Amino acid sequence: MFTRLVLAAAVAFFLTPALVLKAQEHPEHPKKVSKEHPEDAKRTKADISAGIKNNIASESKKASDGKFHVNHEGKDLALDLVKVHDDRLSGLGDGKYFACVDMKATDGTTYDIDFFMSGKPGDMKVTDTSVHKVNGKPLYDWKEEGGVWKKVTKS
């Protein structure tokens, strides 16, 4: 468990500057996968969805309680998958992708988790997760600046 936390913290620390500079995210969620090649877009969306589901299943199997764990405000949340929002899967360019996932805690709290991935179709890895909403209430917003979406802290 400690190794997972250290690894997750290291990945988050490593990617934070890149996400701030390159995040092309959403008012609600990022732009859709490119429409230039519809077949590629469908394949990529399927790969993104499969990558997210595989990651959640793999991480859940590793946990002694069979739950997907994410750190939020210093707390370890044990969550079950409710839904991957296949309608909000997005390519961000440079082999990076985004997906929004609804998950539920044992106490009934619903969390909207933003997943960021990288890699090629068929070999995508989750690079970062972020709790975006708790019971439908956003913890941050997204603002477009010069065609790049940036995370904006709610005041």
Secondary structure in CASP SS format (residue, H / E / C, confidence):
PFRMAT SS
TARGET T0000
AUTHOR 0000-0000-0000
METHOD secondary structure of the structure
MODEL  1
M C 1.00
F H 1.00
T H 1.00
R H 1.00
L H 1.00
V H 1.00
L H 1.00
A H 1.00
A H 1.00
A H 1.00
V H 1.00
A H 1.00
F H 1.00
F H 1.00
L H 1.00
T H 1.00
P H 1.00
A H 1.00
L H 1.00
V H 1.00
L H 1.00
K H 1.00
A C 1.00
Q C 1.00
E C 1.00
H C 1.00
P C 1.00
E C 1.00
H C 1.00
P C 1.00
K C 1.00
K C 1.00
V C 1.00
S C 1.00
K C 1.00
E C 1.00
H C 1.00
P H 1.00
E H 1.00
D H 1.00
A H 1.00
K H 1.00
R H 1.00
T H 1.00
K H 1.00
A H 1.00
D H 1.00
I H 1.00
S H 1.00
A H 1.00
G H 1.00
I H 1.00
K H 1.00
N H 1.00
N H 1.00
I H 1.00
A H 1.00
S H 1.00
E H 1.00
S H 1.00
K H 1.00
K H 1.00
A C 1.00
S C 1.00
D C 1.00
G C 1.00
K C 1.00
F E 1.00
H E 1.00
V E 1.00
N E 1.00
H E 1.00
E C 1.00
G C 1.00
K E 1.00
D E 1.00
L E 1.00
A E 1.00
L E 1.00
D E 1.00
L E 1.00
V E 1.00
K E 1.00
V E 1.00
H C 1.00
D H 1.00
D H 1.00
R H 1.00
L C 1.00
S E 1.00
G E 1.00
L E 1.00
G E 1.00
D C 1.00
G C 1.00
K E 1.00
Y E 1.00
F E 1.00
A E 1.00
C E 1.00
V E 1.00
D E 1.00
M E 1.00
K E 1.00
A E 1.00
T C 1.00
D C 1.00
G C 1.00
T C 1.00
T E 1.00
Y E 1.00
D E 1.00
I E 1.00
D E 1.00
F E 1.00
F E 1.00
M E 1.00
S E 1.00
G E 1.00
K E 1.00
P C 1.00
G C 1.00
D E 1.00
M E 1.00
K E 1.00
V E 1.00
T E 1.00
D E 1.00
T E 1.00
S E 1.00
V E 1.00
H E 1.00
K E 1.00
V E 1.00
N C 1.00
G C 1.00
K E 1.00
P E 1.00
L C 1.00
Y E 1.00
D E 1.00
W E 1.00
K E 1.00
E E 1.00
E E 1.00
G C 1.00
G C 1.00
V E 1.00
W E 1.00
K E 1.00
K E 1.00
V E 1.00
T E 1.00
K C 1.00
S C 1.00
END
